[in-house]
């Protein structure tokens, strides 16, 4: 008898909780409704990517000098106006082009041909990265340096700045970049894995 009363109380409490959480004007319960969410940052927020190179010069033992070279690339984070103004797919294309432009400008600052280095990185990302899911660093590099040229919105976004990508054989052409961004980051990732 006690168990029957306990079961009846549990059933009544469950029915009441469902009845209280439901909205009478909606066909589905409110717990099943999920609205689209966006991550929005305060106006003027930035993320910074810093690459550093330090070289020690021994003037005389045990003292010496250190020379440090740094590249800082600022990425503005989306605020409320930016999120409302851009559709999702077009937003990804414009962010990818802006990232390429920022990397290109950083490379140009150090007297490299930034345009050629970005194009070389796009080609290397096609052929030299591990398969998806094998390495987080390779997946990030693939996301950055993959050019979806089959999408019209992407073609419109890069037109005028990266027209070489639209040529199907642009990877076979000579590039004027002495460094490999993809190889540098991949090698650094491998040495970090080995040293840990």
Steps between C-alpha positions, in 0.01 A plus 500: 500500500783740583660438163177579316471833680863579420450419129183711487681795661788474253262486202302801628818703560628420150168601344499826693859583397417437132182704526681795665788512247276485192379816339129477407547700175781283363467155346847383617619520859732793575778260601527379137532849346858603425572838350806586292781632714795719408817579686519880522790697645516863621579767241873514420591150628788325319673165503876512441716237330869547581791323334839553665854412399791543745865470400784512754832662405797422721717813527725334758440206733278480707326828402327576174217679324160372398323628192125449492279536193124496546201514271167595656186454296180650642165339428194707588236299682134527392279750677120513488484716184743275314307183589170645380646636175659182364355171399687195626651373172600842371645583840737202483622598154566861596676398821724258308593770246566751781724246675693441179535878452631545854754219459599643161555846651707351783718312252536813282618692807797262527582532126345170393253477214189455716267423209730222376538358853122481549457330161780255584331422833168436325673254265685327784177465698355301209780244490715495815260488795393189690150368444220673695480405865863384534648830625331807642772727358457351154122541525543868593744553212256327265219729616716809447660411167221313322354693210144390409524627142190304396279740701389814319492706819866419564593587142333839538678558832853434371456659158762767446732390779557124457398435140783248455307247713228475236751346255482121553875459436633789706688265737731386219612857431811642660445700818731769631493397868812357668316384814223251558248604766332160504832315530626739771190457716482124438868452587460707815196291593696174449794618713259602777342153491840327508635720783196454724 
